[in-house]
């Protein structure tokens, strides 16, 4: 059971890292919707991924 938990745990972090990197990449490569409100929304979406990577709950 511990092995399965470890696999799920690391899979979750890998998925969180991929989603966080995709969000950051799209944040810097945007051509439309360049307003401050969209910046806040992107950062609001990236923060949970960063917290998970840094082990902050």
NUBA-665032 format. One line per 5 residues: number of its first residue (from 1); their letters; for each residue x, y, z of C-alpha. Coordinates in pm, whole numbers, plus 50000, padded with zeros to 5 digits. Each point is the difference from the previous one (the first is absolute). Example, Ala and Ser with C-alpha at 12.3 -4.5 7.8 and 13.67 -1.06 7.14 Angstrom:
1	AS	51230,49550,50780  50137,50344,49934
REM end
This chain:
1	XXXXX	50000,50000,50000  50285,50238,50072  50139,49948,49651  49666,50089,49842  49975,50314,50214
6	XXXXX	50351,50105,49897  49919,49944,49633  49681,50206,50027  50183,50272,50193  50278,50036,49742
11	XXXXX	49755,49978,49710  49801,50285,50154  50312,50216,50030  50103,49926,49643  49654,50095,49875
16	XXXXX	50001,50317,50213  50343,50094,49863  49888,49947,49640  49684,50207,50048  50192,50275,50180
21	XXXXX	50262,50018,49724  49731,50012,49732  49822,50282,50182  50325,50195,50040  50092,49947,49635
26	XXXXX	49660,50123,49885  50023,50295,50238  50313,50130,49829  49902,49912,49642  49656,50161,49994
31	XXXXX	49907,50213,49703  49639,50069,50096  49847,50101,50332  50299,50191,50131  49821,50193,50276
36	XXXXX	50080,50007,50370  49689,49796,50085  50124,49711,49785  50342,50021,50169  49831,49963,50338
41	XXXXX	49794,49702,49879  50311,49824,49864  50192,50054,50323  49698,49886,50202  50005,49675,49799
46	XXXXX	50378,49949,50033  50020,50057,50378  49845,49661,50101  50250,49815,49782  50291,50190,50153
51	XXXXX	49872,49932,50351  49977,49627,49928  50352,49989,49859  50135,50181,50306  49803,49767,50234
56	XX	49798,50290,50143  49635,49917,50066
REM end
